Amino acid sequence: MTSIAVIGAGITGVTTAYKLMRQGLEVTVYDREAFAGMGTSFANGGQLSASNAEVWNNPATFIKGIKWMLKKDAPLLVHPAPTWHKLSWMFEFVMAARSYEANTIATAKMAIEARRHLIDMAEEEGIAFDLEKRGILHVYESKAEFEHATRVNEMYRKGGLERRALTNEEIHAIEPTLAGTFHGGFFTESDFTGDIHKYTRGLSDACAKRGVVFNYDADVSQLSHDEDGVRVTWAKTGESPRVDRFDAIVVCAGVASRRFAAQLGDRVNVYPVKGYSVTVNLEDEASQNGAPWVSLLDDKAKIVTSRLGKTRMRIAGTAEFAGENRDIRMDRIKPLVTWCRQRFPGIGTASVVPWAGLRPMMPDMMPRVGRGKQSRVYYNTGHGHLGWTLSALTADMIANEVAGDYPGAKPVSPAARTAADEPAVKSPDPLRDAA
């Protein structure tokens, strides 16, 4: 059987492993963490949002970014300290503005198609992930914000996405707990939300039942390629390095993809764009009643929300260009908590869990999905702020491409599950077990 290595066990790596396994390929996954979904896939905003498919390569964004450079609580913060990687990435980011409309339309199309794959996998494997099919509500305080959104909506329409324009009164009718007065809004009924970490862990468990091998706590130091295959050099803490050989490899390593691609002779110009979130524990009935069930995006603050079951609410936002830095800065967390108090005064914020993760972002905001320069080498990475939204589709795309290059495998039917597939030990989940 054809053997495939997948580097990374975040949402992209796990969906890729699942789709490759379903193609009848033998799959082994490597991740430096102790469990799946512990990096950028741990606590994102929760939105599966075709309605947030607009790429950032807009001249208006460039101007805002310059204005925000000296403002610590700005939605987008670019640290002025120059590095060659940051400068080259920024140059390509600006140059990609010429493809702003085409890439926005293409991303919307992908996001719409990805919904079906994500839901199908969850239903087939019985994954509970706090799914809420209540739509996503975008709100705009100013006329200028709403007019820009109207122009973007035309691009979404070309991509096949239907949204409904709203008045201030209609906004509050859809989500009565929301405080504030708005010029207008848009409502996307087909979008939905869920807990990315629960989904990733659930799908990784399903993969393990079907024979996918997961090597956790795996420090991958080198990827190499020759005519005989690809090799993964890796080690666990305190152990000697080992080398595993595979017929092919798919790099799904988030912000580490750039380094691994260089080892394989490719340039994948991913930059780590830090995002922050807080999980508000709704500890009393007043907070539970005062929290929204409809997912939101506040355009001025660039903040999103998702309700994760009865007792949790996720609030996420901000983008920070500071290199591969995972530190949680409280001056970036505070605006999220302040926004919660202003927009949802009924919520108590005594119990708030902060988090930061690094989005792997390409300069043109489009994921890198496909073959590398060398045979046997593939990539599914660089999804930026839409990894949760797009991963199920891009995983299917790359799995089809790999299977097409290695025909002869027998696809696995979802019904082909027996008691013998159950793993002897199910790995613990720190987030799920604590909920």
N, C-alpha and C positions, 0 to 999 in steps of 0.2 A: 504494500500500500504506500502511496505517496505521502511522505512526511513533510509537514509544514511547521515552522516555528513562528510564533506570534510574539512580538516584543511589546509588552504593556498589557496590563489587566484592568485598565479603566473601561469606561463605557464603550469606547471604540474598539479596544482590543478584545473585550469579551463578546461583543456582538460579532466581530470578525471571526473569532474562534467558533462561535455557534454556527455561523453561516458556512464556514469551511467544513466543519464537522458534518453538517447536513448535506454537503456535497460528496460525502464519503471519503474525506481526506483524514489522515492521521495528524492530530494537532497537539502541539505542546506550547504552553504559554509561560512566559517569564515576566516576573514583576519584582521590583525591589522591596515592595511593601509586604506585610504579613498576610494580607487578604486582598481580594479584588475591590476595586472602587475606593481606595483609600487616599488617592491624590486629588486631582481636579474633579473627579467624579464623586466626591464625598458630600459636598453641601452647597451645590450651586443654586441658582434661583428657582429651579423646578419647572420652568416653563418649557413646553414643547410647542414652539411658537413660529409658525410660518409668518405670523404677523410681525415678527421682529427680524425679518430676513434682509432688511436694508443693509447693504455693506457700508462701511464707514468712510470710504474714499470719496468724500464729498467736500468741495472747497469750503463750505460752511463749517465743517468739522475741523479743518485745518486752522481756520481763524479762531474758533473757540478754543482749540488746544493751546494756541499761543497766549490767549488771554488768561487761560486757567493755570499757566505754568507756575505762577507765584501764589496760587491760592491752595492751601493745604487740603481743604475739603471739597475741591473741585471734582465734578463727576469724572473728568479725564485729566490725569496728572502725568506729565512728562518730566522726569527728572532731568535737569539740564546737563549733568555730567555726561560727556560724550564717550561713546565707545564705537569702534568701527562697525560692529554688528548693528548697533542701534541706528547709526547714521545711514548705513547701506539699506537697512530695512525701511527707514523713514523715506529715503529717496524713492525706493520702489513703491512704497505706499502712496506717495504723491503722484507718481507716474501712472498708477493704476486708476486714477480718477477718470481717465478717458473711457474706462470700461464700467463705470459706476452703475449705469442703468442696466446694461446687459447682465452684469453679475448679480444685481439685485433680483432681476426677473428669474435668472437661472436658479438662484438660491431659494426663491419662493417655490418654484416648481419642485425642487428636490425635497424641501421641507414638507410639502403636501404629500408627496409619494412616500416619504419616510414614515408617516403616521401609520400606514397600513402594516408595514413590516414590524414596527415596534409593538403594536397592539396584538398582531397575530402571534408573535413570539410569546408575549405575556399570557395570552389565552391558552396556547398550546402547552405551556409549561406550568400554568397555574401560579404565576408570580403576582403577589400582592405588593403594590408599591404606592399606595395612597393616591390612586388615580382619581382625578376629578375632571369630568367632562362638562365643565361649566363655561367654557369660553375664556377669552382674554380681553380685558377692557383697557384701552389706551386712552389716557386723559391729557388734555392740553389746556394750560392756563391762559395763554395768549393767542391772539388772532394769528400772529406770525407762525407760531408753532403748529397751529391747526392747518394753516394754508400749506405749510411744508408737508405735513402728513397727508393732505389731500393729493398733493403731487406724487408722493410716494405710493399712495393708494392706487393711483393709475398704473404704476409699475406692477404692483401686486395683482391688479386685475388682469394684466397681460400674462402674468404667471399662473393665473387660474384661481387666485384666492379671492373669496367673497368676504367683504367686511361691510358693516353698517355704520353710517355716520349718525352721531347722537348729539342731542342738545344737553345742556347742564341738567335739566329735569330728568331726561331719559337716563343719563349716567347714574343719578342717585336712585332711580327706580330699579336699575339692574343691581346696584350694590349700595344698599341703604346705610351701611356702616361707614362709608367713606365721607370724610369731612372736607369741605372746601367748595369753592365756586370755580367752574371751568368754562372756557369759551366753547369747548366742544370735545367730542371724543369719537373713537371708532371701536366697534365691538366685533370680534372675530369668534363666532359661535363654534367653529370647527376646531379651534385650538384647545389644548388641555394641559394639565399639569400632573406632576407626580414626583416621587422621591427617587432621584437618580441613583443614590447609593443602594436603596433597597432593590431597585430593578437590577443593578449590576451584580449585586450579590446573589439575587435569585437566579439570574441567568447563568452565572458562573457555577452555581450548584447544579443547574440543569446540564451544563456542559460536562461537568465532572461525572454525572450519572451516565452520560453517553460515551464516556471514554476519553475525553479531553484531559490531558495531563497539565497540572498547574505547578510550576516551580515558584514558590513564594520566597521572600527574603533572599532573592537572587540578584546579586550584584553583577550585571552583565558588563564586562570590561571591553570586549572586542567582538565585532562581527566581521567575518571574512568570507570571501567568495572565490571559488575556482571552478574548473570544469566539472569537477566531481560533486559539487554541491556547495552548501553554505555551512559555516561553522559558528557556533555560539560559544564564546569563552565566558564562563561565569563561575561564581563561587558564593557559598553561604558564609556568613560571618564566622571567622575562626577556622574555616576549612580551606583546603588547597583548591586552586582553580581546576575546573574540569572543562572539557571541550565536547560539545554535542554536535553531530552532523545531521543535516536535513537536506531534503531535495529542494526546498525553497523557503523563503522567509518573507513575512509581512511585518513591516515596522509600524507600530501603532503607539509609539512611545511618548506622545505628548511633546513637551518642550525638549526632551532629550532626543527627539527624532533628528534634529539638525546634526548632532554629534555622531549618531549612528549612521546617518546617511553619508557623512563625510568618510567614514571608514569603508563604506561600500562604493565609494566613487561618485556619489550624487550630491547635489546641492539642494537642500530642502530648507529654505530660509524662514524657519519658524522663529518667532520672537515670543518670549514669555510675557504676556500681559496679565498682570495680577488683578484679580477680582476679589471682592469681599462679600461676606454674607453674615447675617445673624439669624439664629433660630430662636424665636420667641416661644418659650414654654407657656402655654395658656393654662395657668394653674387653677383658675377659679371660673365659676360659671359666667361672671360678668365679662371676663376676658374672652371666653369662648364665644359668647353672644356678640361681643364687640369686634370680633375679627372677621374679615371678609372671607367668603367662600369663592367668590369670583376672583380670578387672577388679575393683577393690575400691572400696568406700566405707566409710571408718571414721567412724562416726557421731559419736563423741566429738570427734575432731580435725577433722571436716568436711573430710576429705582424700580425693581419689579418685586412682586409678592406671589407667593403660592401658599395655599392652605394644605398642610400635610396631616390629614386626619383631624380628629376633634381637638387634640391638645397641642398642636404645633403649628407655627406659622413661619415661613421662610421669607426673609427680606434680603435682597441682594442688589448690588450695584457697584459703580465706580470702575474705572480702568486705570491702571497705574503702570507706566513704563519705567521699570527700575531694575531690569535684568532678572536673573534667576534668584530672586529674593522672596522667601515665603514668610517673612516676619509679619505678624499681625500688628498693624499700627492703630492705636486707639483713636488718633485724630481722623482715621478713615472709617472706623466703626461708629463713632459718635454720631455722624450725620444720619446713619441708617436708623439708629434708635430714636433720634430726635424726630425724624420724618415719621416714624411709627406713631409717636405720641401726638404729633400734629394731625396726621391723616386719620388715625384711629384712636381717639381719646378714651375709648372704653377699654382698651387693652392695658393691662398691667405689665410693666417691663422690668419687674424685679428679677426675673430669671431669663437671661439672654446669653446665648452661646455664640461667641464670635468665631469666624473662620476666614481663611484666605487661601486662594488657589491660583495656579498659573494657567491661563488659557494659552494653548499653542496656536498662534495666529500667523497666517501667511500675509504678505504685504497686500495682495489683492483680495483678501478675505475669503478666498475660495479654498476648500480642502484639497490636499494633494492625494489623489486616488489613482493608482495605476502602477505600471512597471517602472523600474529604475533603468539605468543605462545597461546594467549587466542582466543577463538572463538569471532567472531564479529569484530576483529581488523585486519586491513590491512594497508600496506605501499606502497607508490609509491614516492620514494624520493632518494636522493643521486646520482643525475645524473652528478654531477661535471660540467666540461666544455661543456657537450653535452646535457644539458637540453632542449634547443630549438630543437636540432636535434632528440632526442629520445622520447620526451614527448608524441607525438601523438600515438606512438605504445605502450608504457608502460601504457598509460591511457586505451587503448583498452584491453590490457592484464589484468589489474586489474579489469576493469569493467566486463569482461567476468567471472573472478573468483568470484567476488561478486555475480553476477547474477546467477551463477551456484550454489552458496550456498543458495540463496533465490529465488527459482523458483516460477513462477506464475505471475510475472510482465509481462505486455504487452509492447513489444518494440515499441518505437515511430518512426513513419515513417517521413522522412524529408519533405514529401509532406503535412503532417498534420499541416499546418500552416494557420491560419486564421487572419483576421483583429483583432479579439478579443485577439490575442496573443501579440499585441503591448503594451509595457509598457506605463503607463500614463506619466511618466517622464523619459527621457533618461539622465543618469548621465553624467556630463561633463568629458572631457578628456584633462588634461592640456597639454599633448604633441601634441595630434592631433589638438586641437583648436589653438595652437600656430603656427603650421606648415603653 
